[in-house]
Amino acid sequence: MALALAQEAVAAGALKQLTADQRSFLLLPYMHSESKVIHTLAEQLYREHAPDSNY
């Protein structure tokens, strides 16, 4: 459920409205997914939207 909510928030543009720490927290469900496809997307999202220390 957390991943589905995070995906909806990302699709709605929430990453543009959040602080760096909030973006990192929002993206956590992507990293905890068991899907390789989601992990690939997570890597891209973290690279583009999270602080370097989180990537």
C-alpha positions in Angstrom: 0.0 0.0 0.0 2.8 2.4 0.8 4.3 1.9 -2.7 0.9 2.6 -4.3 0.5 5.8 -2.3 4.0 6.9 -3.1 3.5 6.3 -6.8 0.3 8.3 -6.7 2.1 11.2 -5.0 5.0 11.1 -7.4 2.6 11.0 -10.4 0.7 14.0 -8.9 3.9 16.1 -8.8 4.5 16.0 -5.0 8.3 15.8 -5.4 8.3 19.4 -6.6 6.6 20.6 -3.4 8.6 18.7 -0.8 11.9 19.4 0.9 14.8 17.1 0.2 14.2 15.1 3.4 10.6 14.7 2.6 11.3 13.5 -0.9 13.7 10.9 0.5 11.0 9.7 2.9 8.4 9.6 0.1 10.7 7.5 -2.1 11.4 4.8 0.6 8.7 2.5 -0.5 10.3 2.2 -3.9 13.5 0.9 -2.3 11.6 -1.6 -0.2 9.8 -3.1 -3.2 10.7 -6.6 -4.3 10.3 -5.6 -8.0 13.4 -5.1 -10.1 11.4 -2.7 -12.3 10.5 -0.6 -9.3 14.1 -0.6 -8.1 15.2 0.7 -11.5 12.7 3.5 -11.2 13.8 4.2 -7.6 17.4 4.6 -8.7 16.3 7.2 -11.2 14.0 9.0 -8.8 16.7 9.1 -6.0 19.3 10.3 -8.5 17.0 13.2 -9.6 15.2 14.1 -6.4 17.0 13.0 -3.3 20.2 14.4 -1.7 23.4 12.8 -2.8 23.9 11.3 0.6 20.7 9.2 0.1 21.6 8.0 -3.3 
